[in-house]
Amino acid sequence: MTKVLRWKEFPLCQPAQSGWYMINCKVNNMYITVMSFFDTGTASWYEGTSKERNFVGVAAFDPKQISG
């Protein structure tokens, strides 16, 4: 039996630690699911750890962190 995790709404909830997560975000009036890096210091989502481009329009995230 697999355990189903519910996605958490952002910004109401935020990850407890920095790292890679799966997020739902709105791009060109469509919601897509992508991998993103969350930084607890800035409370923002980024396309990579370099923090050059951040994601805007994040609606929810999977609370299970992606390792590696």
N, C-alpha and C positions, 0 to 999 in steps of 0.2 A: 504494500500500500504506500503510495506517495503522499507526502505532506504538502499541501498547497499553502503558500504564503501569500498574504494579501499585501498589495502594494500600499505604501504610505503616502499620504498627500504632502506635497511640498508647497509652500514653506511652513505649513503647520507643524510638520515633523521634519527632523533633520537627522542624518546619520550621526552616530556617536563618535565615529573616528574617520579620519581622512582615508580615501581609497577609491577603488573602482567599483561602480555600481551600474546596474541597468536602470535607465530612466525612460519615462514617457515625456516627450516634449512636443510643442507645437511649432511646426515649420511650414510656412506657406499655407496656412489654414488647414493643415493635416497633422494628426498626432502620429508620431513615429516612436519606435523603441530603439534606443542606441545605448552604447556603453559610454560612461562619462566618469571623470575623476572629480570627487568632492573634496574640497579643502575646508576643514573645520575652522581654520584661522580667518578665512574670508566669508565663510558660509555660502560659497558659490560653486557652481558646476562648471567644469572645463573640458575641452576636447582632449587635453593631455596634461601631463604633469608640469609642462613648461608655463602654463597659465597665460598663454598668449591670446587664446580665444575662449570666451566663456559661452555656455549655453544659456539662452534666454527663453522663457516660456516653459520651464520645467513644471510639470503638473504632478508627477508622482515618481517614486523610486521603489525598487525592490530592496527591502531591508537586508537581504543576504548579500554580503560583500563578495566581490569576485576576487579570488586569490591569484597571485602571480603578477 
